[in-house]
Amino acid sequence: MAIPEQFYTVQHIADVLSPVRVFLPSPAAAVSSLLYDSRKLSDAGNGLFFALKGRRNGHAYIGDAYAAGVRNFVVAEGEEAAAALPHANVIVVRDTLDALQTLAAYHRSRFSYPVIGITGSNGKTIVKEWLRQLLSPEFRIVRSPKSYNSQIGVALSLWQLDGTHNLAIIEAGISQPGEMQSLQRMIRPDIAVLTNIGPAHDEGFASRNDKVAEKLRLFEGAGTVVYSPGYLHGMAVPPATTRVTWGHGDAALQVLRHERIGDRRCRIYGRYRGNEMDITIPFTDEASRENATCCWAVMLAMGYAPAVVAERMAGLQPVEMRLEMKRGINSCTLVDDSYSNDLASLAIALDFLRQQHQHPSRTLVLSDIPGTWGREDEVYEKVLKLLVNNNINRLITVGEGLAAQASRFRGLRHEAFANTEALLEALPGMDFHDEIVLLKGARVFAFERISQLLAAKLHDTVLEINLNALEHNLGRFKSLLPAQVKLMAMVKAFSYGSGSFEVANLLQFNKVDCLAVAYVDEGVELRKAGIYLPIMVMNPSPAAIGLLLRYELEPEVYSFSVLADLVRELSNRGMTGYPVHVKIDTGMHRLGFGVNDIDKLASDLSKTNAVKVKSVFSHLAAAGEAEHDAFTETQLAAFHGAVSRLSAALGYPFIRHIANTAAIQRWPGAHLDMVRLGIGLYGIHNAAKRSLHLQQVCTLKTAIAQLRIVPAGESVGYGRKGVLARESSIATVNIGYADGYDRRFGNGVGSMVVNGRTVPTVGDICMDMAMLDVTGVEAREGDEVIVFGDLAGQAAAIGTIPYELLAGISQRVKRVYFYG
C-alpha cells in the first residue's frame, strides 16, 4: 500500500501494539508498508509482515517472506518457533489480525481531517468514487483503493492517510455478525453513509434486519449520518448531530420524480428543507439514480449549495473499476487499468502485473498522477520505488509532470511524452513485442485510445472471465477441505473454454497444489507461459512422450501399453523415478486399470525403477446425484481395495484421490489426500452453486451489427424459417455457430439479453451472425448483447450441459480477463 506521511520505527509500532513479548535486534528499523501475503512483497525491505491466521496459517509462510527480504514480523503467541529467524525483528501478540487493525486505528487517529465511512449492500464503491469526483475541487482526497472494504482491506486503506490529504473516504463491507465493530473502531467516521440494502451476504445473518443493524454500527460516534429510511424498516439509528435522510416519502431529501432526457441522461427532482431542486446525471438506470441521490444527500449534509451540486452532478463520469487483461499486438499481453491513477491503485495494478509470468519483460505506460499540487518530488519518488520493487523493465510516461521528473527514472528504459496525442503519434514506430504492457492513466488522459491500438484486433464477440469470481469459487471449495488435503485444479480443454495460462496463472498464485490437462501440448503451453506447478497429463500419447519429459509433465498411466511405452522411453534416456499418476477404473469404464489388473500392475511397477507412483486415483461417475449414492459407495470401496493392494506391493506412500467437484461437497469422506476441482471453479455446478454461493465466472457477449424494421409476413434467415407474425425490429448480432453459438439455439429456442431485456432468436443461426427480435426494446447499433448470462438455463434449452457450451466457444472469440 501507499507509504504514510513518515516512517514508523519497529519500536514505535511495538509500543502501539502492547505485545506479549518482543525480539527487536534492530528497533530503529523503518516500516512503511504493511504486508500479509508472502506472494505480495513489493516493499520487503521496509515492510512489516503480519502472520494472519485463516484457512492457511500465515506463520507457515514466514520463511518465504524472510527469504524475500522481510525483516520485521508480527506473530501470534505460541507461534514464535515459526519466526525463529536470524536478524529479524519479531513482535509477539495475542491476535495478529487485531494487531493489524490496532495499528491502522492508531494511524487513523493521528489525522484530524474528516473521514467519510460508507457501508451498504450495493453501491459502496460507486458512491465512494462519485464523491471523490464531486468533492475534489475543495479536498485532497485519500480513499479506499477499488473495493478494499474487508477486515484487512480497511486497515490497508487507512494506512494510506498522510498529511498531504484533507479528506478520507473509506468503504466498510461485512458478511457476518460482529464484523462492523472492528471496522468502526478503525474508521471512526465523522460522516457515516448507508447506501442500498439488498440480498448480498444475507446468508451470513439470521434476517435482513440483523444485517442492517450490524451495518448501522458504523454510525456510532459519527457527527453526521446519511441514509435512506426505506431500507431501515423503522430501525433506530445511532444519535448524530446532523442527520440527512433521502428517498421517497418521508425523508429530508425527498425524491419526487425523475424523467429521461434522451438516451443517456436523466433529471431527478427533489425537495430539501421545503425547497424544490433538481439534478441531471449522465445515466438513466435505477442503480445510478439511487447512488447519485445518496451522493446528493451527502453534499447537502456537508453544506454544498444546490446550484453547485447540480453543476457537478451533470459532469459525473462512469466508474470503471475493472482491471482487464487481454491479448495485445505482436504476441503481447495488455493489462488495461486506464480509468484512474493514484498511488494505491497503481500499487494494486503493479502487484497484478508481477503475478504474470507469460512474458520476459514488463512495460508500464503511466500518466501523470492528478492532485500532486506542489508535492511532485514526494509522489514520484514513491512511484519510482513501486516500479523498482515490481521489476518494471520499460517505462513510458505521459504528461508534463512526469516529463519533468525524467532524471528520477534514468535507471529505467524511459520514454516521455508530453500528452496522449504525442504518444499516439509515435506509437506505430514503437517496438512492442512479447511483453506484458500495463496501461495506468487518469481519465483525463483518455488511455482507452492507446488500448484500442495495442489490443489485438479480433471481432466484437468476447468471453469475459471474472478472475475475482474464480478466486471466490476456489476459496469456497477450499473452505470445505481439511488443511492437509491437497487440491488439483482441472485446466483441460482451454480451462473449460475460459483460457489456458491466464487461469493457470491465477491458480498458481493462489497456491493450488497441481494442475491437470488433457493432452501434452496443453501442458507445454502452460510451461512456456511460466507455470511451474506440477501438471498431470490425462491422455499422454506415445508420440508426445519426448515433449512430456522435456517439459517435466507428469503422465496419467491408465493401461499396460501406456506404462510400457513410458518405461521404454525413460530407460532409453537413463532416467529413473519419474512421477506418474495411476488411474484405476472403479466403474466409470472410460480409462483405467481394472480392479482385476492390480496384481499384475503392482508386479510391473515393482520390476522397474524408471517410474515412481506419485498418485493413484479414480473417477466417480455420479457423485452429484443422490439416486446413485449406492453406486458411488461401491466405487469408493473398490478404490480403497485397489489402493491397499498397490500400497502393500510398492512399499512407499503415494497420494490418493477420487473426489471431483461434486464429491468435494457431497462426499467429505472421499477427500482422502487430494481432490480434483473442475467445473465448480467456474460457478456453474448447480447443487454447489446454491449452497456454496458460487459466482459465475464466464459471460459471453457480442454487439448489435445492424437494426432493421421487417414487415409482418416476411421471413428472417436461411430457409425462411423465421416468419414474422407482426412488424418487428430485428437486430443482427456478431455471433454464429463458428463462434460456438450452437445452431440449436435458432428459431426462438435461444435468447439473449439486450439492455436488460431478454429477447428471442429469430430464424436459423448463421455461421457468423444471429438475429434477434428486439421489438419494444430500446436498442441501437453497437449496443452490447449478453449471449450467455445464465449458462445453465441456456444449456437446458438445447438439452445439453454448461460444460459443452463453455468448451465449445471458439478460439476466435476474444477472451477478456478482469478483476471487478
N, C-alpha and C positions, 0 to 999 in steps of 0.2 A: 504494500500500500504506500501512498504518498508519504513523504518524510514530514514529520511535525516541525513546528517552529524551531525547536532546538533539540539537540540530543539529550537523552536521559543517560545517566550512568547506571550500570547494573546495581550499584549500591543504592541509588535513589529508588529504583524500581523495587528492590528488596524491602526497603523501608515502607513503601506504599502497600506492599502485599502482606505484610506481617506474617512471614513464613514460619513454618515449623522449625526449619534449620536452613543454613546456607553454607555453601562451599565457594568462596569467592577469591581465587588466586589473583584475579585482576578486577578489583571492584570499580576501578575508574573506566573500565571498558565502555565505549559509547554504543548505545542502542538507538536505532532509528526505524527499524522495521519489525513488525510482528509476524512471526512465522508459525504455521500449524500443520503444514503439509510438506513432507520431505520431497515431494515431486515439484514443489513450487518454491525454490530457494534462490530468488533472483538477487537478493541482497544478503548473502550469507554472512559476510564479514561484520556487518552492523546489525544482524538480526537476533531476535530473541525467540527461541523455539519453545512453544507450549505443547507438551506431550498430552494431547487430548484423548480421552477415552470414549470410544464409540464401539461399533461392531469390530473395527480394527483398533487396537490399542496403540496410540501414538508412541508409547515408550518402546515399542518394537522397532521404530524407525529412527531412534536417536542416533544409532551408529551411522545410518545413511546421511543424516543431517551433519554429523560431525565430519564425516569423510568429505562432505561438500563444502566445509569451511566454517560451519556454525560453531561458535564457542560459548554461547550463552543459552541456558536451558531452564525451563520451569517444569518440574516433575512432581508427581503425586507422592505423598508419603507412602512408604512401603515399596516404591519403585526405584530407590536410589541405585540399586545394583545396575539397572539399565543405563544409568548415567555416570557410571564409574569411568570417566574419560579424562585423560591427562590434560592439564592446562585449561579445562572448561570451567566456566562459572555455572554453578548449579543452585537454583533456588527451589527448595522443597516446600510444597504447600499441601493442604488437605484435598483441594479440588482444583484441577488445572483450568477448567472452564470458568469457574468462579473467579480464579485469579486473573484470567484474561479480561473478564468483564469488570473486575475491580480496577484494573489498570486503565481500561477505557473510561470508566466513570470518573476516575481521578483526572485523567487528561481532559475530559469534557469540563470538569469543574474549574479548570484554570482559565476559562474564557467566559467573559460576561456578556458577549453579544447574544442576540435572540436565537433560539433553536426552535424550529418548527418540526414537530413529530407527526407523522402520517401513518394511520393504520386503516384497515378495512379488508374486505374480501377481494375486491377488484378495483382497479383504477389507481392504486397507490403510486405506481411508477409514473403513470401519465400525469397525475396531479402534481407530483414532485417536479417532473421535467417542465410542465407548463408554468408552475410557479417560478421556476428558475428563469424562464423566458420573460415572464410578466414583471418580476421584481428586479431583474438585473440592472436596469438603469440606475437604481438607487443603492444596490447592495452588491458587494463582492461575496459570492455565494459558494459555500462548500456543501456538497450533497452526497448522499449515498450513491456509489457507482452502480449503474444498472439496477439490479434488484437485490442488492446486498441488505436483506432485512431480517436475517435469521439471528439466532443467538450468537453465532460467530460473526456474521456479516455486519451486524450493528456495531460490534466492537471495532471491527476494521474500518468501518465508515467514520466513526468518531475519532479514530487515530489520525485522520486527515486534518482535523482542526488545527489552525495556526493563527498567528496574529495578523496575517495578510487578509483574512476574511472578516466580514462583519455580520454574516447571517449563515446559519446552517439549516439544511432541510434533510431530515433523516427518516427513512422508512422503518416500520416495525411490523414484522409478519409473525404470526403464531399458527400453530397447528394442533395444540393440545393445552389442557388446563395448566395453569401455573407458570406459563412461559412469559407472559407480559410483565410480571413483577420484575424479572431480571432486566428486561428491555427498558422499562420505565426508570429503573434505578440508574441505568447508564445514560439515557437520553435526557431525562428531566426536562421535557419540552416547556418552553414558555407559551407556545401556541400549539394546541393539540387538535388534529384534524381527523375526522372519521369519514371515509369515502363510502362507496357502495358496500352493502352487505348481501352476499349471495351464498351459494352452496359450497364454495371452496372450503375444504377442511371440516365440513360438518361431521365427517366420520369420527373426528377426534373428540367430539363433545356429546354430552347427553342430549342436548337440544340446541336449536339455533339461538335461543335466548342466553344459554350458558356461554356460547361463543361470543355473543355481543358483549355480555358482562365482562368477559375476560379482556376483550379489546378495549373496553372503556377504562380499564385500569391505567392505560396510558395517560388519561386525562388528569390523574391525581396530581395535584400541585400546580397544574397549568393555570396561568393567569387568564388565558383566552382559549375558548373551545369553540370548534366549528363542526357542525354535524347536521344530518337530516333526521328529524323526529320520526319520519316514516319508517326508518329502519329499527327504531328502538322499542316500538310497541308499548309505550308508556314506561319504559325502564328509567330509573333515576340516573342522572349524570352527576359525577362529582362536581362540587361547587367551584365556580370560577368568577373572576371579576367581570370578564366580558364573555358573553355567550351570543353567538350568531348562528341561528339555525337557517336552513334552506330547504326548499322543496315545495310541493303543492300543499294547499291547505294552510294550517296554522303554523307559519314559520316567519322568522324575521325577514328573510329574503324569500318572498312568496313568488313562485313561478306561475305566471298567469297563462301563458300560451307560447307556442312557437310557430314559425312559418318558414318554409323553404324559400330561398331566393335562388332560382336557377338550379343547376345540378350540384353545386359544390358549396353552397353557403346556407346558413340558417340564422334567423333572428329570433332571439329569446326575449320575451317581455316579462318584466318582474316588477314587484313593489317592495320597497325597503323603507321602513320607518315612515310610511304614509306617502312616499314619493315614488311615482312610476318611472321606470327607466328600462332601457333595453341594451342588449349587446348583440353583435353579429359575429359569428365564428365561421371559419372556412371549413366546416364539417357539417354533416347532416344526420349522422347516425345517432341513435338514442344514447349510447355509452358516452360519446363525445359531448353531447348536450349536458349530460349529468356531470361529467368531470369538469366541464367548463363552468357550470353553475357552482360547483364546490369551490373552484378557484376564485370565482366572482365573490363568493361569501368571505373567503379568506382575505381578499384585498379590501373589501368593505370593513372587515373587522380590524384591519391594520390602518384604517383611516384614509384610504385612497378615495379621491373624488370620482364620482360616477363617470364623468367625461373621460378621465384618464383610463379608467378600467375599460370603457367601451373602445377607446382608441387602440389599446394594446391587445384586447381580445381579438380584434379584427385581423391582427397580424400573427396569430398563433401558428406555429409550424407543426407539422406531423412529428410524432415521436417515433423514431426508428431505433429500437433497442436491439435489433438483431445484428449479430456479427456473423456474416456469411462467408462460406468458403466454397469456391467453385473453380472449374478448370480455366486456366488462362492461356494466352497465346504462347507458342513456342515451348510447349511442354512445361509451362509454369503452373503454379497454383496461386490463385488470387484470394486473399482474405480481405473482405470489404467491411470496414467499420468506419464509414466515411460520413457520419452524420453528426458527430460531436467529438470534441477533443479537449481533454483536460488530463492532468497527471494521473488521476485514479483510473480513468477508463483506458488511458494509454498503457498503464501497468498491466491491466487485465488483458488487453489485446496482445501485448508482447508475451505475456505468460502463455496464452493460447498458441502464439506463433512458435514458442520454444518447445511445445509439445509435439510439433510436427517434425517428422523425420524423413519425408519423402524426397527432399532436395538438399543438396550440399550447401546452398547459400541462402541467406535471409536478407531481404531488402525491405526497407521501410520508406514509404512515401508519406511525409509528415507536413502538416500545415502549421502555421503559427498557432499558438495556444491563446485564445481570447482572454482578455481580462488580466493581462500581466501588469499593466499600469505601473511602470517605473520599477518593477522588480524582475525584469527580464533576466538579469545575471543569475539571480537565485533560482528562478524557474527552469532555465535552460541548463543550469548545472545539474539539476535533478534529472532532467531529460537525458543528459549525457550519461549519468550514472545508470539509468534504466537501460540505455542502449548497450553499454558495455556489459552490464550484468546479464543481458539476454542475447549476447553474441550476435549483434546485428553486423552484417558484413558490408552493407551498402546503404547509404542514407541519401534520400532525395528530398529536399526541403522546398516548401512553397510559402512565400510570404517575406515581407521586408524584415520582420522581427528576427526570423531565423537566419536570413541572409546576413544580418548584422552580427550574428553570432558564429559566423563561419570559422573563425580561428579556434573556437572552442571544440569543433568537431574535426580538427585536422588529422586526428589519429584514425579516422574512418575514411572510406571511399565516399566522398561527399560531393553532391551536385546541388547547387542552389538556384532557385528560380524566384523571381520577384512576385509572380502571381500564377494562377492556374492557367491562364491563356498562354503564358510563356512556356510552361511545361507541355501543354497540349501541342504547341507548335513544334517543340523539339522531340516529342515522343516517337514519331516514326523513325528517327535516326538513332534512338537509344537502344542499347542491346539488352533485351530481356530474354533469358534463355535458361531453362531448367533451374529455376529458383522459386522460392515462395515469396510473394510480394504482399505486404500489408499496407493497405490504404487507410490512413488515420487522419481525418481532416475535419475541421469545424464546418458547420453547414454553409457558412457564407462563402467558402472556397469551392463549393459545388464539385466535390470529388467524384460524384456519380458520372461526370463526363470522362474522367480518367478511367473509371471502372469499365465503361462501355467500350473503350478502346483496348484495354488489356484483357478483357474476358474473351474466351474462345467463342467464336460465332456459331452457335447452334440454334435450332429453331425454338419457337416460343413455348413449347411444351416443356415443363420442368417437373422433376420429382423433388420435393422439398423434404429434407431429413432433419428433424429437430433433435440435435445432439443432447439438449437438456432432457428431453423426454426419454431418450435412450439411457442416459445416466440414471434418471429416476427409476426406470423399469429395472435396470441392473441392480440398483440398490434395494428395490422391493424384494426381488428374488434372493439377494444376499441375506436379507433380514430373516429369511426362513431357514438359513443354514447354520449349523454349529460352526464355531470359529475354525475348527480343524478341517472342515470339509472343503476341498478344492472345487474350483469352478472352471469348466471348459466351455468356451463360447463358440457356437457354430457360425462360421462366416462363409459357408459354402454358397454356391450359386450367386456370386457377387453380393454376399451378405443379404440374401433374400431380395436381391434387386436394388438394395439401398447403397451399394458402393463397396469397394474392397478395402483398400488401405485406409480410407478415411474412417470407416467404422472400426477397423482393427486398431488403428492408432488410438482411438478413444478407449477401447477396451484394454489395450496395453497400459495406457496412462492410469486407468482405474484398477490396475493390478489384478486382472483375471489371471488364472494360472496357466492357461494354454488355449490355443485356438484349434479349430478343425475346419478343413476344406475338403472338397470332393476330389479334386484332381491335383496332380503335381504342379501344373502350370499356374494354378491359383496360388499355391504356396510360394512358388518362385517370385511371383509378382509382389507378394507381401514382403518377402525378404529384400527385394530390390527397393522397396519403399521404406526400409528401415525398421521393419517389425522383427524383433529379436526373440519374442516369446517362443516356447515350443509349439510346433504346428504339426498336428496329426493329419495325414492324408488318407482319406477313407477309401479311395479306389486307385491305388498306385499301379499303373500299367507297367509291364516288364520293360517296354521301350523307354520308359522315363526314369528308370532306377538310377541311371547316372546323374541326372539332374537332381533327383531326390537326395542323393548322397552329397552332391556338390553344395547344395543349399541347406544341408543339415535339417531336412524334413523327416518326420517320423511316420513310417508307414503303418497302416492297418493291415494286419495279416489275417485273412479270413479263409484261406484254403491251403492245402498242402502244396499246390503248384506255386502260389504266390510266395510261400515260405521258401521253397526250393530255389526259385529264381533269385530271391534276395540273398540267400545264403551263398549261392554260387558267385554272385557278383561281389559280395563282401569278401569272400575267400580269395577271389582273384586279385583283389586290391590289398589283401593282407590286413583287413580291418576286423576288429573284434569288439564285442559288447555293444553293437549298435542297437539303440532303443526301438522296440516295436510294440504295437498295441494289438493284442489278440482278440478277435471277435468271435463270440460264441452265439450260435443260433439257438435260442430257447423257445421259439415259437413264432417269430416274425416271418421266418422262412424267406428271407431275402438274401443275405450274405452271412457267412459264418461257419465255424466248425460245429458239427452236430455234437450232441452230448455223448454219442457213441464213439466219437473220434478222439475223445480226451486222452485216453491211454496212449494211443499212437502219437498224438500231438506232443504229449509230455516226453515220450521217448525221443522223438525227433529233436525237440528243443534241448534235451539233455545231452545229445550227441554233438552239439556244435557250440563253439564259443563265439561264433560270428555275430549272433544276436543276443540281446538280453531283453526279457519281457518287462516293459515299463508299466503296462496296464493290461488288464483283462476286462472285457466289457460285453454287454449285450444290449439289445434294444427292445423296449416294451411296446407291444403292438397297440394296446388300447388303455393306457394308464389313465386317460382323462375321462373314460366312460364307465360309470358305475355298474352298468349291466354286465360288464366284462371283468369285474373285480376278481371273480374266481379264477379266470384265465390268467390275470396278472399275478395272482398268488402262485399259480403253477409255474409261470415263468421265473419268478423270484426264487422258488425252491430249486428249480433246475439250475439256475445260475449259481446259487450258493453251493450246490453239489459239485458242479464243474470246477468252481474256483478252489474248493477244498482239495480236490484231487490234483489239480495243477500245482497248488501251493506245496503239497506234500512231495510231489515229484521234483519240483525245481529247487526247493530248499532255500529260496530267498524271497523277500517280500516284494509285492507289486501293488499298484493302485487298482482298486475295484470300482467300476462304475456301471450303472444301468439306468439311472433316473434321467429322463428327458424333461422338457418343460412341464408337462402335465404332472409327472411324478414328483417333481420338486415340491409342488404344492400338495398333492393328494396322498403321496406315499413317503412320509418322512423317514420311515424305516428303510427305505431304499436309497437314502442319500449315500450311505457307505463312505468311501474315501473321496469321491468326486461326483459331481453332477454335470450334465450337459445341457446348457441353456441355448435354445434356438429361437423359435418364432416368438416366444414370450418377450424377448428383448424389444420387439417392435410393437408391443402393446395390443396385439390383436388375437390373443388367446382368450376365447370367450369366457370360460369359467374364471380364469385367473384375473382377467381384466376387471371384472366386477369386484371380486373380493380383495384384490391387491391394489385397486385404484391405479391400474396401469394407464399410461398415456400413449396414444397412437403416435408413432414416430414419423410415418411417411404420409405425405399428401401429394397427390398428382394434380397438377394444374396446367391449364392451357389458356388460350385467349381467343376472343371472337375476331375472326378474319373479315367477315362481311355480314351485314344485316340486309334483309330484303323483305318486302311485303309480297306474299304469294296468295293469289285469289283462291276462294273456295273451289273445290273440284280439281285443282291442279295437283300434280304429284311431285314428290321430292326424292331424288336419288335414283340409283340404278334399279332397273326392273319395275319402276313406278310403284313400289310397294308402299310408299308413304303418301297416300291420298288424303287431302285435307278436307275436313267436313265444314270448315269455316275459313274466312280470310285470316291468315296467320302471319305473324312476324317470325321469320326463320333466321336463325344465327348459324353460320358455318364456322366451326371451330377447328383449330390446328392440331387435330389428333386423329389417328386412324389405326387400323389393325397392324400396320407396320411399326407403330409405336408401342404396341402391346394392348391396345384397346380392342377387346375381343368382338368379332362380328356378331356374336350372340346378343350384344347389347343394343342392336338396331331395333327400329320399329317400336319404340316405346318401352322395350324391356329394360333398358338402362336409363339413367337420369344423371344430370349434372346440376351444379348449383351456380346460379348467376345472380350476383348482388343479393345474396341471402335467400333467393327463391329457388326451389327445386323444380327443374324443367325436364321434360322427357325428350328422348331422341326421336328423330323422325326419319324414316327411310332406312336403307341399309347403311352400315358403317363402311366407309371407303378406306382405301389404303392409307391415305394421309389426312383425311378430313372426316368429320361427322357433322350432322345437322341437328339442331335443337329447335323446339317450338318455344319461343320466348314471348308469346303473345301475352300482353298485360304486364310484362316485366320491364322496368326501366333499364335499358341496356344500350350500350354504344359499342361501336367497333373499337377493338383494343381492350375492352373490359376483361378482367380476369374471370376465369371459369374453373371451378373446382370439379375435377373429374372423379377422383376417388377421395372422398372425405371419409364416409362410413364404409370402410373396406369390407367388413363382414356382411353388411347389407347388400352391397353391390355383388359380392361373390354369391350370395344366396340367390340373387335374381337370375343368375345363369347356371345354378346348380353346381357350383364349384366351391373351392375354399380360398381364403385370403392368400395362402402361400402361392397359389397359381397366379393370381393377379399381380402380386409383387414381383415374383421371379420372371414373369412374362414381359415386364416393362423393358422396352428396347434400350440398347446401349446408346442409341442416337438421342434419347431423351436426356437432357442436361440434368445432372444432379447438383443441387444446391444445399450445402450443409450450413446450419445456423445454430447459434446459441440465442435463445429468445426468452 
